[in-house]
Amino acid sequence: MREDPLVGQVAPVLEAQDSEGNPVSFRGCWTVLFFFPRAFSPGCTLQTWRYASLMGEFGKLGARVFGVSQDGAGLLCRFSAGLGPRMIPDPQGTLARAFGVGRFLGLLRRDTVVLDLEGRVAAVLRGVNPLTDPERVLAFLRQKQGERAG
């Protein structure tokens, strides 16, 4: 498997706004951006629920998790209500383009990007499985933090 060319680079975008209009910085802690096609679709709901169920584990590692889609802020607020992961609306596709997230049938592909404490791209996972993506990212973060401790 070929490593994505973004890995090791400073993130092309270091700030955004979540669906409630709050600023989000991609520096200072591990950050997970999971890009998904459409709120309320079965796969996207499953993936978001899986991340939500692991939010405590991500928190123990000092990691923040954000879902990113081209849906508007209002729809993402309804979609994420009470789930856990904050949502970032990307209706113009700015974040998606910056991180090389492609499209399929006009919708964002399901890709996940992990940023380290300094805002560098630590991992890019393309075409992820919505069922296993959260656990795979959690394992990656545990490995990375184990490397730093060792």
N, C-alpha and C positions, 0 to 999 in steps of 0.2 A: 504494500500500500504506500503510495506516494504522499509525503507530507505536504500540506497546503502551504503555498508561498507566503501566506500572511503570518504563519507561526514565527514568533520571535520579533515581529515588527510592532512598533507602537500602534495601538488601535487607530484606524483612520478617522474615527469619531470618538471623542472622549466625553461628550455630554449629550443628554437628551432630556425629554420631559416625559413623565409617566402619564397615564390616562387621566389622572386627577390634576394635571398641570404642575406637579412638583418637579423640580430639577433633579436630574440623576447624573452623577459623576461616575465614570467607569475607572476611577483610580481609588486607591486607598484600601481596597479589599478585593478578594476574588469575586469576579462577576461572571454570571452565566446568562447568556442571551440565547433563548431558544426561539427561533423563528418558526412560525407556523402559518398555514394557508388561510384559515378562516375560523373565527370564533363560532362556537356552538356546533361545529361539525363533529362527527363522532371521534375521529382520530385526534383532533385538536383538544377536544374535551378530555379524552383519555390521557393524553400527554400532560395537560395542565393538572389534572387530578393526581397523576403520579408524582409530579413535582410538588404539589401541595402536600401530599402525604409524607414527603421527605424534607419539608422545610426545616424541621427541627435539626435534622442531620446536617443540612447545608449550613444552618446557623452555627452549629458547633464548630464547623470548620471556618467560620468567619466569611462565608460566601453569601452573596446576594443573588437572587434569581429573578430574571425578568423575561416575560413572554413578549414577543414582538410580532405584530402582524400589520397588514395594510388596513385593517379595520379602523374605524374612527374611535375617538376617545370614549364617547357615550356607550357604544356597543361593547367595548373592552371593559368598561366599568361594570356593566351588567354581567358580562361573562365571568369576570374574576371575583365578583362579590363574595366575600367570605372564603375564598379558596386559599389564598396565601401568596402566590407569586404576583408581584406587581406587573402591570402591563404597560408596554410602550407602543402607542399608535405610530405607525409609519405609513400613512396613506400615500405619500409621494415616493416611497421606496428609498429614501435617503440612506437609512441605516442598512437596508438590505443590499443596496448597490455597494456601499462602502465595505461591507464584509463579504462581498462576492456571492451573496445569496441569489440564486437564479429563480426563474419562474417556470411554472408548468401550468398550461391552460389559463394563463393570466394571473395565477395565484402564486404567492411565495412558496418556494420549496421548503421542506422541513430540514433546516440546518441548525446546528448549535455551535456557538462560539464561546470559548472560555477565556477570560482576561485575567491576568495576574494582578498583584498589588500595585504595580507600576503602570498598569494600563497597557501592557504588552499582550499580544495574542499568544496564549499558551496552547490552545487547541482549537481546531476547526473540524467539526464532524458534519459531513455532508450526507443528505438523504437519510436521516436517522429514523429508526423505528420508534413510534410514539410510546409504545409499551415499555421498551427497555432503555430509552435515552436517559431518563433521570438517574437510573442506577449506574449506568455507564459513566456519566459525568461525575457522579458522587465518588465512584471508584477512582477515577482519574484524579480528582482533588485530593483524596486520601493518599494516593501514591505520591503526588507532588509535594504535599505537606510532610510526608514521611521522608522524602529526599532532602527537604530543607532542614528537618530536624537532625538528620543523620550526618 
